[in-house]
């Protein structure tokens, strides 16, 4: 049992509280209103201070969730930004590729070559001394050995080896490459050989008295059956001629139209044109194929043409 | 354990060949193509010993020779790289591993690879090598090799360390 003193204290407290309750039940501005105001103002101040101190901890959940939400947002935006950036870059890339394909189609359309587009996927290292590249089309796409490879600027080379889905292309600048060439606008024939340097070819005229001068364009005269070289493809521009007319070693330096160091979209000629397109494929050539000079009758001109250039038989 | 080392060497060699043929050779850099393949072989030889250097050199050479982008005689690169891979690790005393020395050997190796290809190709009757270009190709190959080795040798050494701890460096 409790001690007497304790019992008295408890009783007083119970009575006091009951008294307070009863007094307060009366309502209105009771005797406690000012006391209550004082206490609540003190207590309220302390509580507010405590809340400020504790808030980082109690609010941690909320703060954390905002943080997560924001970092999620940041991640989303970063991803979107990257996506847009890459879309921008690939857009530019695609425009460039589209331009190259356009140029290729122009050449193919004007010269009536049937081409299969492909892309250069690898380039042999320079220290191999061989100018060869790999393209991403092969026998499954209808490629065969010795087909002509072009791009929108002109002749690139020929197919050397064909695999299932890739092929090796030997470029015209390769030292082992030689192409039959014809000076545009004339019947001067010669051999265009690679030198191993990417911006120069050697053009040796078959006729030592033939006329060739700087600025002349050189096109392919075509091989039998259009292989390895289809007729009428732009090769390059004569930049220098060594030796005088009549000299045996008369060699013209030709700068290729194609930029060998920046090959990307190429076309493989799977079927050469029925007729030699002559000079019509050259960048600034008249749109209609140039007919060989005096043409009394179509048949004789055709014969003369075939005799002059052994190439364009469609069989 | 051979499997793990083989896998490591194979991956290194494959990546190097891929980077060389699809990226470095298309940059249009004057002179030789930066020869990341030879530098990687030399780095493997330093990290794993001359035997593994030789194996890596052989594998890389065969891979390069069979790549559709090249028209070299199959085996030429393989034999040249094999010799380089072996020599680099054999020549350099394992106690004398200083980065400048290793870079020097890498540069020498790339130059030797370029020059060796020219010599072998000519000896075997190829007509592609233009000897007036060879000095410039060799010099530029050495220069690019030195630059690449600054990155590649420490990288390969770092990657190889956990794999090759139990391997004896002869």
Contacts between the chains, C-beta under 8 A, distances in Angstrom:
chain1	res1	chain2	res2	distance
A	120	B	26	7.9
A	121	B	22	6.7
A	121	B	69	7.7
A	122	B	21	4.0
A	122	B	22	5.1
A	122	B	25	7.4
A	122	B	67	6.5
A	122	B	68	7.1
A	122	B	69	3.8
A	123	B	21	6.6
A	123	B	22	7.9
A	123	B	25	4.1
A	123	B	26	5.1
A	123	B	69	5.8
A	124	B	21	7.3
A	124	B	25	6.6
A	124	B	67	7.6
A	124	B	69	4.7
A	124	B	70	4.1
A	124	B	71	7.0
A	124	B	72	7.7
A	125	B	20	6.2
A	125	B	21	7.3
A	125	B	24	7.7
A	125	B	25	5.0
A	125	B	32	7.3
A	125	B	33	3.8
A	125	B	35	6.9
A	125	B	64	7.8
A	125	B	70	7.7
A	126	B	25	7.0
A	126	B	31	7.0
A	126	B	32	5.1
A	126	B	33	4.6
A	126	B	137	6.5
A	127	B	32	4.8
A	127	B	33	6.3
A	127	B	35	6.8
A	127	B	113	6.8
A	127	B	114	4.1
A	127	B	117	5.6
A	127	B	118	7.8
A	127	B	137	5.7
A	127	B	141	5.9
A	128	B	70	5.7
A	128	B	71	7.8
A	128	B	72	5.2
A	128	B	77	7.9
A	128	B	117	6.4
A	129	B	117	7.1
A	129	B	118	6.5
A	129	B	121	6.3
A	129	B	126	7.7
A	129	B	128	4.5
A	129	B	129	4.8
A	129	B	130	7.2
A	129	B	133	7.9
A	129	B	137	7.9
A	130	B	70	6.5
A	130	B	71	4.9
A	130	B	72	6.2
A	130	B	128	5.5
A	132	B	69	6.1
A	132	B	70	5.8
A	132	B	71	4.4
A	133	B	69	5.6
A	134	B	21	7.7
A	134	B	67	6.9
A	134	B	68	4.0
A	134	B	69	3.7
A	160	B	71	6.1
A	161	B	68	7.1
A	161	B	71	7.6
A	163	B	68	5.9
A	166	B	68	4.4
A	167	B	68	6.8
A	168	B	68	5.0
A	168	B	69	6.8
A	168	B	70	7.7
A	168	B	71	6.0
A	170	B	71	6.3
A	174	B	128	7.0
A	175	B	127	6.3
A	175	B	128	4.5
A	175	B	129	7.8
A	175	B	130	6.4
A	176	B	127	6.1
A	176	B	128	5.8
A	195	B	130	7.2
A	196	B	128	6.8
A	196	B	130	4.5
A	196	B	133	6.4
A	197	B	133	7.7
A	261	B	28	3.9
A	262	B	28	6.6
